[in-house]
Amino acid sequence: MPVTDIAKDVENHTLTITAEFAAPVARVWALYEDPRQLEQVWGPPEYPATFVDHELREGTRTTYYMTSPEGERFAGYWDVTGVDAPTRFTFRDGFARADLTPNPDLPVSDCLYEFSETEGGTRAVYTTTYASAEALQQVLDMGMEEGARSAIGQIDAFLTRG
């Protein structure tokens, strides 16, 4: 399983997930750059993603939705705040309404995705920071930890296929 650690820091409102992939950093980066590849691993397998807009460049907005087994859509967005290819990018991650506009009633997080070479692959560290401990708890109660573990768990298999 690619996920090697999940650390919750309620005091600092963060969730940090560490994963190891058997692919070089450039290959992992390519996955996050390409919306068609990203669709294959963003979200749990039973909630496939569709990226409507995606360009991994500072100042852009990514929009997407995931579809439940029953056909219900759950939308989200990223506002990309920084890109240092191929080792890190930052973005504000939020929930969206059906029309893909931000839903201000749900938490927004600041995300830092970092990739470094390891012997035989890549270490990825995904750090998500919320405005409050309550916002962190709200997304944890929504199943975010389990969903992230499941989504990240798909990446190694996808990288070895593609």
Phi and psi in radians as a Rosetta constraint file:
Dihedral C 1 N 2 CA 2 C 2 CIRCULARHARMONIC -1.108 0.35
Dihedral N 2 CA 2 C 2 N 3 CIRCULARHARMONIC -0.580 0.35
Dihedral C 2 N 3 CA 3 C 3 CIRCULARHARMONIC -1.258 0.35
Dihedral N 3 CA 3 C 3 N 4 CIRCULARHARMONIC 2.126 0.35
Dihedral C 3 N 4 CA 4 C 4 CIRCULARHARMONIC -1.855 0.35
Dihedral N 4 CA 4 C 4 N 5 CIRCULARHARMONIC -0.317 0.35
Dihedral C 4 N 5 CA 5 C 5 CIRCULARHARMONIC -2.823 0.35
Dihedral N 5 CA 5 C 5 N 6 CIRCULARHARMONIC 2.491 0.35
Dihedral C 5 N 6 CA 6 C 6 CIRCULARHARMONIC -2.287 0.35
Dihedral N 6 CA 6 C 6 N 7 CIRCULARHARMONIC 2.112 0.35
Dihedral C 6 N 7 CA 7 C 7 CIRCULARHARMONIC -2.112 0.35
Dihedral N 7 CA 7 C 7 N 8 CIRCULARHARMONIC 2.162 0.35
Dihedral C 7 N 8 CA 8 C 8 CIRCULARHARMONIC -1.815 0.35
Dihedral N 8 CA 8 C 8 N 9 CIRCULARHARMONIC 2.217 0.35
Dihedral C 8 N 9 CA 9 C 9 CIRCULARHARMONIC -2.124 0.35
Dihedral N 9 CA 9 C 9 N 10 CIRCULARHARMONIC 1.618 0.35
Dihedral C 9 N 10 CA 10 C 10 CIRCULARHARMONIC -1.107 0.35
Dihedral N 10 CA 10 C 10 N 11 CIRCULARHARMONIC -0.664 0.35
Dihedral C 10 N 11 CA 11 C 11 CIRCULARHARMONIC -1.057 0.35
Dihedral N 11 CA 11 C 11 N 12 CIRCULARHARMONIC -0.685 0.35
Dihedral C 11 N 12 CA 12 C 12 CIRCULARHARMONIC -1.757 0.35
Dihedral N 12 CA 12 C 12 N 13 CIRCULARHARMONIC 0.080 0.35
Dihedral C 12 N 13 CA 13 C 13 CIRCULARHARMONIC 1.070 0.35
Dihedral N 13 CA 13 C 13 N 14 CIRCULARHARMONIC 0.634 0.35
Dihedral C 13 N 14 CA 14 C 14 CIRCULARHARMONIC -2.113 0.35
Dihedral N 14 CA 14 C 14 N 15 CIRCULARHARMONIC 2.660 0.35
Dihedral C 14 N 15 CA 15 C 15 CIRCULARHARMONIC -2.203 0.35
Dihedral N 15 CA 15 C 15 N 16 CIRCULARHARMONIC 2.159 0.35
Dihedral C 15 N 16 CA 16 C 16 CIRCULARHARMONIC -2.115 0.35
Dihedral N 16 CA 16 C 16 N 17 CIRCULARHARMONIC 2.184 0.35
Dihedral C 16 N 17 CA 17 C 17 CIRCULARHARMONIC -2.023 0.35
Dihedral N 17 CA 17 C 17 N 18 CIRCULARHARMONIC 2.252 0.35
Dihedral C 17 N 18 CA 18 C 18 CIRCULARHARMONIC -1.955 0.35
Dihedral N 18 CA 18 C 18 N 19 CIRCULARHARMONIC 2.384 0.35
Dihedral C 18 N 19 CA 19 C 19 CIRCULARHARMONIC -2.431 0.35
Dihedral N 19 CA 19 C 19 N 20 CIRCULARHARMONIC 2.722 0.35
Dihedral C 19 N 20 CA 20 C 20 CIRCULARHARMONIC -2.140 0.35
Dihedral N 20 CA 20 C 20 N 21 CIRCULARHARMONIC 2.282 0.35
Dihedral C 20 N 21 CA 21 C 21 CIRCULARHARMONIC -2.115 0.35
Dihedral N 21 CA 21 C 21 N 22 CIRCULARHARMONIC 2.522 0.35
Dihedral C 21 N 22 CA 22 C 22 CIRCULARHARMONIC -1.566 0.35
Dihedral N 22 CA 22 C 22 N 23 CIRCULARHARMONIC 0.876 0.35
Dihedral C 22 N 23 CA 23 C 23 CIRCULARHARMONIC -2.576 0.35
Dihedral N 23 CA 23 C 23 N 24 CIRCULARHARMONIC 2.669 0.35
Dihedral C 23 N 24 CA 24 C 24 CIRCULARHARMONIC -1.199 0.35
Dihedral N 24 CA 24 C 24 N 25 CIRCULARHARMONIC 2.790 0.35
Dihedral C 24 N 25 CA 25 C 25 CIRCULARHARMONIC -0.936 0.35
Dihedral N 25 CA 25 C 25 N 26 CIRCULARHARMONIC -0.765 0.35
Dihedral C 25 N 26 CA 26 C 26 CIRCULARHARMONIC -1.026 0.35
Dihedral N 26 CA 26 C 26 N 27 CIRCULARHARMONIC -0.635 0.35
Dihedral C 26 N 27 CA 27 C 27 CIRCULARHARMONIC -1.253 0.35
Dihedral N 27 CA 27 C 27 N 28 CIRCULARHARMONIC -0.711 0.35
Dihedral C 27 N 28 CA 28 C 28 CIRCULARHARMONIC -1.127 0.35
Dihedral N 28 CA 28 C 28 N 29 CIRCULARHARMONIC -0.747 0.35
Dihedral C 28 N 29 CA 29 C 29 CIRCULARHARMONIC -1.035 0.35
Dihedral N 29 CA 29 C 29 N 30 CIRCULARHARMONIC -0.761 0.35
Dihedral C 29 N 30 CA 30 C 30 CIRCULARHARMONIC -1.014 0.35
Dihedral N 30 CA 30 C 30 N 31 CIRCULARHARMONIC -0.621 0.35
Dihedral C 30 N 31 CA 31 C 31 CIRCULARHARMONIC -1.046 0.35
Dihedral N 31 CA 31 C 31 N 32 CIRCULARHARMONIC -0.790 0.35
Dihedral C 31 N 32 CA 32 C 32 CIRCULARHARMONIC -1.310 0.35
Dihedral N 32 CA 32 C 32 N 33 CIRCULARHARMONIC -0.400 0.35
Dihedral C 32 N 33 CA 33 C 33 CIRCULARHARMONIC -1.351 0.35
Dihedral N 33 CA 33 C 33 N 34 CIRCULARHARMONIC -0.558 0.35
Dihedral C 33 N 34 CA 34 C 34 CIRCULARHARMONIC -1.754 0.35
Dihedral N 34 CA 34 C 34 N 35 CIRCULARHARMONIC 1.999 0.35
Dihedral C 34 N 35 CA 35 C 35 CIRCULARHARMONIC -1.065 0.35
Dihedral N 35 CA 35 C 35 N 36 CIRCULARHARMONIC -0.566 0.35
Dihedral C 35 N 36 CA 36 C 36 CIRCULARHARMONIC -1.212 0.35
Dihedral N 36 CA 36 C 36 N 37 CIRCULARHARMONIC -0.626 0.35
Dihedral C 36 N 37 CA 37 C 37 CIRCULARHARMONIC -1.263 0.35
Dihedral N 37 CA 37 C 37 N 38 CIRCULARHARMONIC -0.761 0.35
Dihedral C 37 N 38 CA 38 C 38 CIRCULARHARMONIC -1.035 0.35
Dihedral N 38 CA 38 C 38 N 39 CIRCULARHARMONIC -0.614 0.35
Dihedral C 38 N 39 CA 39 C 39 CIRCULARHARMONIC -1.012 0.35
Dihedral N 39 CA 39 C 39 N 40 CIRCULARHARMONIC -0.490 0.35
Dihedral C 39 N 40 CA 40 C 40 CIRCULARHARMONIC -1.282 0.35
Dihedral N 40 CA 40 C 40 N 41 CIRCULARHARMONIC -0.305 0.35
Dihedral C 40 N 41 CA 41 C 41 CIRCULARHARMONIC -2.334 0.35
Dihedral N 41 CA 41 C 41 N 42 CIRCULARHARMONIC -0.063 0.35
Dihedral C 41 N 42 CA 42 C 42 CIRCULARHARMONIC -1.453 0.35
Dihedral N 42 CA 42 C 42 N 43 CIRCULARHARMONIC 1.992 0.35
Dihedral C 42 N 43 CA 43 C 43 CIRCULARHARMONIC 1.628 0.35
Dihedral N 43 CA 43 C 43 N 44 CIRCULARHARMONIC 2.857 0.35
Dihedral C 43 N 44 CA 44 C 44 CIRCULARHARMONIC -1.081 0.35
Dihedral N 44 CA 44 C 44 N 45 CIRCULARHARMONIC 2.684 0.35
Dihedral C 44 N 45 CA 45 C 45 CIRCULARHARMONIC -0.998 0.35
Dihedral N 45 CA 45 C 45 N 46 CIRCULARHARMONIC -0.562 0.35
Dihedral C 45 N 46 CA 46 C 46 CIRCULARHARMONIC -1.403 0.35
Dihedral N 46 CA 46 C 46 N 47 CIRCULARHARMONIC -0.039 0.35
Dihedral C 46 N 47 CA 47 C 47 CIRCULARHARMONIC -2.193 0.35
Dihedral N 47 CA 47 C 47 N 48 CIRCULARHARMONIC 1.269 0.35
Dihedral C 47 N 48 CA 48 C 48 CIRCULARHARMONIC -1.053 0.35
Dihedral N 48 CA 48 C 48 N 49 CIRCULARHARMONIC 2.524 0.35
Dihedral C 48 N 49 CA 49 C 49 CIRCULARHARMONIC -1.717 0.35
Dihedral N 49 CA 49 C 49 N 50 CIRCULARHARMONIC 2.614 0.35
Dihedral C 49 N 50 CA 50 C 50 CIRCULARHARMONIC -2.247 0.35
Dihedral N 50 CA 50 C 50 N 51 CIRCULARHARMONIC 2.083 0.35
Dihedral C 50 N 51 CA 51 C 51 CIRCULARHARMONIC -1.614 0.35
Dihedral N 51 CA 51 C 51 N 52 CIRCULARHARMONIC 2.129 0.35
Dihedral C 51 N 52 CA 52 C 52 CIRCULARHARMONIC -1.503 0.35
Dihedral N 52 CA 52 C 52 N 53 CIRCULARHARMONIC -0.823 0.35
Dihedral C 52 N 53 CA 53 C 53 CIRCULARHARMONIC -2.299 0.35
Dihedral N 53 CA 53 C 53 N 54 CIRCULARHARMONIC 2.341 0.35
Dihedral C 53 N 54 CA 54 C 54 CIRCULARHARMONIC -2.828 0.35
Dihedral N 54 CA 54 C 54 N 55 CIRCULARHARMONIC 2.095 0.35
Dihedral C 54 N 55 CA 55 C 55 CIRCULARHARMONIC -2.523 0.35
Dihedral N 55 CA 55 C 55 N 56 CIRCULARHARMONIC 2.057 0.35
Dihedral C 55 N 56 CA 56 C 56 CIRCULARHARMONIC -1.416 0.35
Dihedral N 56 CA 56 C 56 N 57 CIRCULARHARMONIC 1.341 0.35
Dihedral C 56 N 57 CA 57 C 57 CIRCULARHARMONIC -2.521 0.35
Dihedral N 57 CA 57 C 57 N 58 CIRCULARHARMONIC 2.402 0.35
Dihedral C 57 N 58 CA 58 C 58 CIRCULARHARMONIC -0.940 0.35
Dihedral N 58 CA 58 C 58 N 59 CIRCULARHARMONIC 2.366 0.35
Dihedral C 58 N 59 CA 59 C 59 CIRCULARHARMONIC 1.597 0.35
Dihedral N 59 CA 59 C 59 N 60 CIRCULARHARMONIC -0.004 0.35
Dihedral C 59 N 60 CA 60 C 60 CIRCULARHARMONIC -1.712 0.35
Dihedral N 60 CA 60 C 60 N 61 CIRCULARHARMONIC 2.816 0.35
Dihedral C 60 N 61 CA 61 C 61 CIRCULARHARMONIC -2.019 0.35
Dihedral N 61 CA 61 C 61 N 62 CIRCULARHARMONIC 2.234 0.35
Dihedral C 61 N 62 CA 62 C 62 CIRCULARHARMONIC -1.692 0.35
Dihedral N 62 CA 62 C 62 N 63 CIRCULARHARMONIC 2.375 0.35
Dihedral C 62 N 63 CA 63 C 63 CIRCULARHARMONIC -2.214 0.35
Dihedral N 63 CA 63 C 63 N 64 CIRCULARHARMONIC 2.542 0.35
Dihedral C 63 N 64 CA 64 C 64 CIRCULARHARMONIC -2.755 0.35
Dihedral N 64 CA 64 C 64 N 65 CIRCULARHARMONIC 2.952 0.35
Dihedral C 64 N 65 CA 65 C 65 CIRCULARHARMONIC -2.521 0.35
Dihedral N 65 CA 65 C 65 N 66 CIRCULARHARMONIC 2.668 0.35
Dihedral C 65 N 66 CA 66 C 66 CIRCULARHARMONIC -1.957 0.35
Dihedral N 66 CA 66 C 66 N 67 CIRCULARHARMONIC 2.530 0.35
Dihedral C 66 N 67 CA 67 C 67 CIRCULARHARMONIC -1.978 0.35
Dihedral N 67 CA 67 C 67 N 68 CIRCULARHARMONIC 2.194 0.35
Dihedral C 67 N 68 CA 68 C 68 CIRCULARHARMONIC -1.286 0.35
Dihedral N 68 CA 68 C 68 N 69 CIRCULARHARMONIC 2.892 0.35
Dihedral C 68 N 69 CA 69 C 69 CIRCULARHARMONIC -1.001 0.35
Dihedral N 69 CA 69 C 69 N 70 CIRCULARHARMONIC -0.451 0.35
Dihedral C 69 N 70 CA 70 C 70 CIRCULARHARMONIC -1.540 0.35
Dihedral N 70 CA 70 C 70 N 71 CIRCULARHARMONIC -0.026 0.35
Dihedral C 70 N 71 CA 71 C 71 CIRCULARHARMONIC 1.644 0.35
Dihedral N 71 CA 71 C 71 N 72 CIRCULARHARMONIC 0.022 0.35
Dihedral C 71 N 72 CA 72 C 72 CIRCULARHARMONIC -1.319 0.35
Dihedral N 72 CA 72 C 72 N 73 CIRCULARHARMONIC 2.427 0.35
Dihedral C 72 N 73 CA 73 C 73 CIRCULARHARMONIC -1.795 0.35
Dihedral N 73 CA 73 C 73 N 74 CIRCULARHARMONIC 2.414 0.35
Dihedral C 73 N 74 CA 74 C 74 CIRCULARHARMONIC -2.146 0.35
Dihedral N 74 CA 74 C 74 N 75 CIRCULARHARMONIC 2.011 0.35
Dihedral C 74 N 75 CA 75 C 75 CIRCULARHARMONIC -1.719 0.35
Dihedral N 75 CA 75 C 75 N 76 CIRCULARHARMONIC 2.730 0.35
Dihedral C 75 N 76 CA 76 C 76 CIRCULARHARMONIC -2.662 0.35
Dihedral N 76 CA 76 C 76 N 77 CIRCULARHARMONIC 3.024 0.35
Dihedral C 76 N 77 CA 77 C 77 CIRCULARHARMONIC -2.610 0.35
Dihedral N 77 CA 77 C 77 N 78 CIRCULARHARMONIC 2.757 0.35
Dihedral C 77 N 78 CA 78 C 78 CIRCULARHARMONIC -2.175 0.35
Dihedral N 78 CA 78 C 78 N 79 CIRCULARHARMONIC 2.372 0.35
Dihedral C 78 N 79 CA 79 C 79 CIRCULARHARMONIC -1.831 0.35
Dihedral N 79 CA 79 C 79 N 80 CIRCULARHARMONIC 1.892 0.35
Dihedral C 79 N 80 CA 80 C 80 CIRCULARHARMONIC -1.287 0.35
Dihedral N 80 CA 80 C 80 N 81 CIRCULARHARMONIC 2.118 0.35
Dihedral C 80 N 81 CA 81 C 81 CIRCULARHARMONIC -1.857 0.35
Dihedral N 81 CA 81 C 81 N 82 CIRCULARHARMONIC -0.258 0.35
Dihedral C 81 N 82 CA 82 C 82 CIRCULARHARMONIC -2.952 0.35
Dihedral N 82 CA 82 C 82 N 83 CIRCULARHARMONIC 2.529 0.35
Dihedral C 82 N 83 CA 83 C 83 CIRCULARHARMONIC -2.461 0.35
Dihedral N 83 CA 83 C 83 N 84 CIRCULARHARMONIC 2.199 0.35
Dihedral C 83 N 84 CA 84 C 84 CIRCULARHARMONIC -2.273 0.35
Dihedral N 84 CA 84 C 84 N 85 CIRCULARHARMONIC 1.371 0.35
Dihedral C 84 N 85 CA 85 C 85 CIRCULARHARMONIC -1.122 0.35
Dihedral N 85 CA 85 C 85 N 86 CIRCULARHARMONIC 2.463 0.35
Dihedral C 85 N 86 CA 86 C 86 CIRCULARHARMONIC -1.793 0.35
Dihedral N 86 CA 86 C 86 N 87 CIRCULARHARMONIC 0.489 0.35
Dihedral C 86 N 87 CA 87 C 87 CIRCULARHARMONIC -1.871 0.35
Dihedral N 87 CA 87 C 87 N 88 CIRCULARHARMONIC -0.339 0.35
Dihedral C 87 N 88 CA 88 C 88 CIRCULARHARMONIC -2.881 0.35
Dihedral N 88 CA 88 C 88 N 89 CIRCULARHARMONIC 2.638 0.35
Dihedral C 88 N 89 CA 89 C 89 CIRCULARHARMONIC -2.600 0.35
Dihedral N 89 CA 89 C 89 N 90 CIRCULARHARMONIC 2.715 0.35
Dihedral C 89 N 90 CA 90 C 90 CIRCULARHARMONIC -2.230 0.35
Dihedral N 90 CA 90 C 90 N 91 CIRCULARHARMONIC 2.613 0.35
Dihedral C 90 N 91 CA 91 C 91 CIRCULARHARMONIC -2.804 0.35
Dihedral N 91 CA 91 C 91 N 92 CIRCULARHARMONIC 2.750 0.35
Dihedral C 91 N 92 CA 92 C 92 CIRCULARHARMONIC -1.645 0.35
Dihedral N 92 CA 92 C 92 N 93 CIRCULARHARMONIC 2.226 0.35
Dihedral C 92 N 93 CA 93 C 93 CIRCULARHARMONIC -1.973 0.35
Dihedral N 93 CA 93 C 93 N 94 CIRCULARHARMONIC 2.179 0.35
Dihedral C 93 N 94 CA 94 C 94 CIRCULARHARMONIC -2.439 0.35
Dihedral N 94 CA 94 C 94 N 95 CIRCULARHARMONIC 2.893 0.35
Dihedral C 94 N 95 CA 95 C 95 CIRCULARHARMONIC -1.481 0.35
Dihedral N 95 CA 95 C 95 N 96 CIRCULARHARMONIC 2.639 0.35
Dihedral C 95 N 96 CA 96 C 96 CIRCULARHARMONIC -2.226 0.35
Dihedral N 96 CA 96 C 96 N 97 CIRCULARHARMONIC 2.848 0.35
Dihedral C 96 N 97 CA 97 C 97 CIRCULARHARMONIC -1.414 0.35
Dihedral N 97 CA 97 C 97 N 98 CIRCULARHARMONIC 3.076 0.35
Dihedral C 97 N 98 CA 98 C 98 CIRCULARHARMONIC -1.010 0.35
Dihedral N 98 CA 98 C 98 N 99 CIRCULARHARMONIC -0.537 0.35
Dihedral C 98 N 99 CA 99 C 99 CIRCULARHARMONIC -1.496 0.35
Dihedral N 99 CA 99 C 99 N 100 CIRCULARHARMONIC 0.174 0.35
Dihedral C 99 N 100 CA 100 C 100 CIRCULARHARMONIC 1.260 0.35
Dihedral N 100 CA 100 C 100 N 101 CIRCULARHARMONIC 0.237 0.35
Dihedral C 100 N 101 CA 101 C 101 CIRCULARHARMONIC -1.533 0.35
Dihedral N 101 CA 101 C 101 N 102 CIRCULARHARMONIC 2.617 0.35
Dihedral C 101 N 102 CA 102 C 102 CIRCULARHARMONIC -0.966 0.35
Dihedral N 102 CA 102 C 102 N 103 CIRCULARHARMONIC 2.445 0.35
Dihedral C 102 N 103 CA 103 C 103 CIRCULARHARMONIC -1.755 0.35
Dihedral N 103 CA 103 C 103 N 104 CIRCULARHARMONIC 1.799 0.35
Dihedral C 103 N 104 CA 104 C 104 CIRCULARHARMONIC -1.238 0.35
Dihedral N 104 CA 104 C 104 N 105 CIRCULARHARMONIC -0.109 0.35
Dihedral C 104 N 105 CA 105 C 105 CIRCULARHARMONIC -1.446 0.35
Dihedral N 105 CA 105 C 105 N 106 CIRCULARHARMONIC -0.148 0.35
Dihedral C 105 N 106 CA 106 C 106 CIRCULARHARMONIC -2.084 0.35
Dihedral N 106 CA 106 C 106 N 107 CIRCULARHARMONIC 2.720 0.35
Dihedral C 106 N 107 CA 107 C 107 CIRCULARHARMONIC -1.098 0.35
Dihedral N 107 CA 107 C 107 N 108 CIRCULARHARMONIC 2.590 0.35
Dihedral C 107 N 108 CA 108 C 108 CIRCULARHARMONIC -1.985 0.35
Dihedral N 108 CA 108 C 108 N 109 CIRCULARHARMONIC 2.501 0.35
Dihedral C 108 N 109 CA 109 C 109 CIRCULARHARMONIC -2.193 0.35
Dihedral N 109 CA 109 C 109 N 110 CIRCULARHARMONIC 2.764 0.35
Dihedral C 109 N 110 CA 110 C 110 CIRCULARHARMONIC -1.766 0.35
Dihedral N 110 CA 110 C 110 N 111 CIRCULARHARMONIC 2.205 0.35
Dihedral C 110 N 111 CA 111 C 111 CIRCULARHARMONIC -2.042 0.35
Dihedral N 111 CA 111 C 111 N 112 CIRCULARHARMONIC 2.451 0.35
Dihedral C 111 N 112 CA 112 C 112 CIRCULARHARMONIC -2.208 0.35
Dihedral N 112 CA 112 C 112 N 113 CIRCULARHARMONIC 2.061 0.35
Dihedral C 112 N 113 CA 113 C 113 CIRCULARHARMONIC -1.929 0.35
Dihedral N 113 CA 113 C 113 N 114 CIRCULARHARMONIC 2.110 0.35
Dihedral C 113 N 114 CA 114 C 114 CIRCULARHARMONIC -2.156 0.35
Dihedral N 114 CA 114 C 114 N 115 CIRCULARHARMONIC 2.430 0.35
Dihedral C 114 N 115 CA 115 C 115 CIRCULARHARMONIC -2.232 0.35
Dihedral N 115 CA 115 C 115 N 116 CIRCULARHARMONIC 2.298 0.35
Dihedral C 115 N 116 CA 116 C 116 CIRCULARHARMONIC -2.386 0.35
Dihedral N 116 CA 116 C 116 N 117 CIRCULARHARMONIC 2.607 0.35
Dihedral C 116 N 117 CA 117 C 117 CIRCULARHARMONIC -1.205 0.35
Dihedral N 117 CA 117 C 117 N 118 CIRCULARHARMONIC 2.454 0.35
Dihedral C 117 N 118 CA 118 C 118 CIRCULARHARMONIC -2.243 0.35
Dihedral N 118 CA 118 C 118 N 119 CIRCULARHARMONIC 3.006 0.35
Dihedral C 118 N 119 CA 119 C 119 CIRCULARHARMONIC -1.132 0.35
Dihedral N 119 CA 119 C 119 N 120 CIRCULARHARMONIC 1.889 0.35
Dihedral C 119 N 120 CA 120 C 120 CIRCULARHARMONIC 1.545 0.35
Dihedral N 120 CA 120 C 120 N 121 CIRCULARHARMONIC 0.137 0.35
Dihedral C 120 N 121 CA 121 C 121 CIRCULARHARMONIC 3.052 0.35
Dihedral N 121 CA 121 C 121 N 122 CIRCULARHARMONIC -2.532 0.35
Dihedral C 121 N 122 CA 122 C 122 CIRCULARHARMONIC -2.330 0.35
Dihedral N 122 CA 122 C 122 N 123 CIRCULARHARMONIC 2.405 0.35
Dihedral C 122 N 123 CA 123 C 123 CIRCULARHARMONIC -1.775 0.35
Dihedral N 123 CA 123 C 123 N 124 CIRCULARHARMONIC 2.228 0.35
Dihedral C 123 N 124 CA 124 C 124 CIRCULARHARMONIC -1.965 0.35
Dihedral N 124 CA 124 C 124 N 125 CIRCULARHARMONIC 2.327 0.35
Dihedral C 124 N 125 CA 125 C 125 CIRCULARHARMONIC -2.135 0.35
Dihedral N 125 CA 125 C 125 N 126 CIRCULARHARMONIC 2.042 0.35
Dihedral C 125 N 126 CA 126 C 126 CIRCULARHARMONIC -1.877 0.35
Dihedral N 126 CA 126 C 126 N 127 CIRCULARHARMONIC 1.941 0.35
Dihedral C 126 N 127 CA 127 C 127 CIRCULARHARMONIC -1.973 0.35
Dihedral N 127 CA 127 C 127 N 128 CIRCULARHARMONIC 2.171 0.35
Dihedral C 127 N 128 CA 128 C 128 CIRCULARHARMONIC -2.099 0.35
Dihedral N 128 CA 128 C 128 N 129 CIRCULARHARMONIC 2.222 0.35
Dihedral C 128 N 129 CA 129 C 129 CIRCULARHARMONIC -2.106 0.35
Dihedral N 129 CA 129 C 129 N 130 CIRCULARHARMONIC 2.308 0.35
Dihedral C 129 N 130 CA 130 C 130 CIRCULARHARMONIC -1.881 0.35
Dihedral N 130 CA 130 C 130 N 131 CIRCULARHARMONIC 2.835 0.35
Dihedral C 130 N 131 CA 131 C 131 CIRCULARHARMONIC -1.204 0.35
Dihedral N 131 CA 131 C 131 N 132 CIRCULARHARMONIC -0.416 0.35
Dihedral C 131 N 132 CA 132 C 132 CIRCULARHARMONIC -2.671 0.35
Dihedral N 132 CA 132 C 132 N 133 CIRCULARHARMONIC 2.853 0.35
Dihedral C 132 N 133 CA 133 C 133 CIRCULARHARMONIC -1.114 0.35
Dihedral N 133 CA 133 C 133 N 134 CIRCULARHARMONIC -0.585 0.35
Dihedral C 133 N 134 CA 134 C 134 CIRCULARHARMONIC -1.142 0.35
Dihedral N 134 CA 134 C 134 N 135 CIRCULARHARMONIC -0.709 0.35
Dihedral C 134 N 135 CA 135 C 135 CIRCULARHARMONIC -1.145 0.35
Dihedral N 135 CA 135 C 135 N 136 CIRCULARHARMONIC -0.728 0.35
Dihedral C 135 N 136 CA 136 C 136 CIRCULARHARMONIC -1.047 0.35
Dihedral N 136 CA 136 C 136 N 137 CIRCULARHARMONIC -0.822 0.35
Dihedral C 136 N 137 CA 137 C 137 CIRCULARHARMONIC -1.100 0.35
Dihedral N 137 CA 137 C 137 N 138 CIRCULARHARMONIC -0.649 0.35
Dihedral C 137 N 138 CA 138 C 138 CIRCULARHARMONIC -1.048 0.35
Dihedral N 138 CA 138 C 138 N 139 CIRCULARHARMONIC -0.797 0.35
Dihedral C 138 N 139 CA 139 C 139 CIRCULARHARMONIC -1.283 0.35
Dihedral N 139 CA 139 C 139 N 140 CIRCULARHARMONIC -0.539 0.35
Dihedral C 139 N 140 CA 140 C 140 CIRCULARHARMONIC -1.123 0.35
Dihedral N 140 CA 140 C 140 N 141 CIRCULARHARMONIC -0.709 0.35
Dihedral C 140 N 141 CA 141 C 141 CIRCULARHARMONIC -1.144 0.35
Dihedral N 141 CA 141 C 141 N 142 CIRCULARHARMONIC -0.443 0.35
Dihedral C 141 N 142 CA 142 C 142 CIRCULARHARMONIC -1.410 0.35
Dihedral N 142 CA 142 C 142 N 143 CIRCULARHARMONIC -0.063 0.35
Dihedral C 142 N 143 CA 143 C 143 CIRCULARHARMONIC 1.627 0.35
Dihedral N 143 CA 143 C 143 N 144 CIRCULARHARMONIC 0.323 0.35
Dihedral C 143 N 144 CA 144 C 144 CIRCULARHARMONIC -1.063 0.35
Dihedral N 144 CA 144 C 144 N 145 CIRCULARHARMONIC -0.696 0.35
Dihedral C 144 N 145 CA 145 C 145 CIRCULARHARMONIC -1.101 0.35
Dihedral N 145 CA 145 C 145 N 146 CIRCULARHARMONIC -0.840 0.35
Dihedral C 145 N 146 CA 146 C 146 CIRCULARHARMONIC -1.142 0.35
Dihedral N 146 CA 146 C 146 N 147 CIRCULARHARMONIC -0.705 0.35
Dihedral C 146 N 147 CA 147 C 147 CIRCULARHARMONIC -1.110 0.35
Dihedral N 147 CA 147 C 147 N 148 CIRCULARHARMONIC -0.740 0.35
Dihedral C 147 N 148 CA 148 C 148 CIRCULARHARMONIC -1.144 0.35
Dihedral N 148 CA 148 C 148 N 149 CIRCULARHARMONIC -0.752 0.35
Dihedral C 148 N 149 CA 149 C 149 CIRCULARHARMONIC -1.043 0.35
Dihedral N 149 CA 149 C 149 N 150 CIRCULARHARMONIC -0.757 0.35
Dihedral C 149 N 150 CA 150 C 150 CIRCULARHARMONIC -1.157 0.35
Dihedral N 150 CA 150 C 150 N 151 CIRCULARHARMONIC -0.761 0.35
Dihedral C 150 N 151 CA 151 C 151 CIRCULARHARMONIC -1.132 0.35
Dihedral N 151 CA 151 C 151 N 152 CIRCULARHARMONIC -0.873 0.35
Dihedral C 151 N 152 CA 152 C 152 CIRCULARHARMONIC -1.118 0.35
Dihedral N 152 CA 152 C 152 N 153 CIRCULARHARMONIC -0.548 0.35
Dihedral C 152 N 153 CA 153 C 153 CIRCULARHARMONIC -1.093 0.35
Dihedral N 153 CA 153 C 153 N 154 CIRCULARHARMONIC -0.303 0.35
Dihedral C 153 N 154 CA 154 C 154 CIRCULARHARMONIC -1.490 0.35
Dihedral N 154 CA 154 C 154 N 155 CIRCULARHARMONIC -0.310 0.35
Dihedral C 154 N 155 CA 155 C 155 CIRCULARHARMONIC -1.129 0.35
Dihedral N 155 CA 155 C 155 N 156 CIRCULARHARMONIC -0.837 0.35
Dihedral C 155 N 156 CA 156 C 156 CIRCULARHARMONIC -0.987 0.35
Dihedral N 156 CA 156 C 156 N 157 CIRCULARHARMONIC -0.831 0.35
Dihedral C 156 N 157 CA 157 C 157 CIRCULARHARMONIC -1.073 0.35
Dihedral N 157 CA 157 C 157 N 158 CIRCULARHARMONIC -0.707 0.35
Dihedral C 157 N 158 CA 158 C 158 CIRCULARHARMONIC -1.136 0.35
Dihedral N 158 CA 158 C 158 N 159 CIRCULARHARMONIC -0.770 0.35
Dihedral C 158 N 159 CA 159 C 159 CIRCULARHARMONIC -1.108 0.35
Dihedral N 159 CA 159 C 159 N 160 CIRCULARHARMONIC -0.598 0.35
Dihedral C 159 N 160 CA 160 C 160 CIRCULARHARMONIC -1.350 0.35
Dihedral N 160 CA 160 C 160 N 161 CIRCULARHARMONIC -0.413 0.35
Dihedral C 160 N 161 CA 161 C 161 CIRCULARHARMONIC -1.323 0.35
Dihedral N 161 CA 161 C 161 N 162 CIRCULARHARMONIC -0.766 0.35
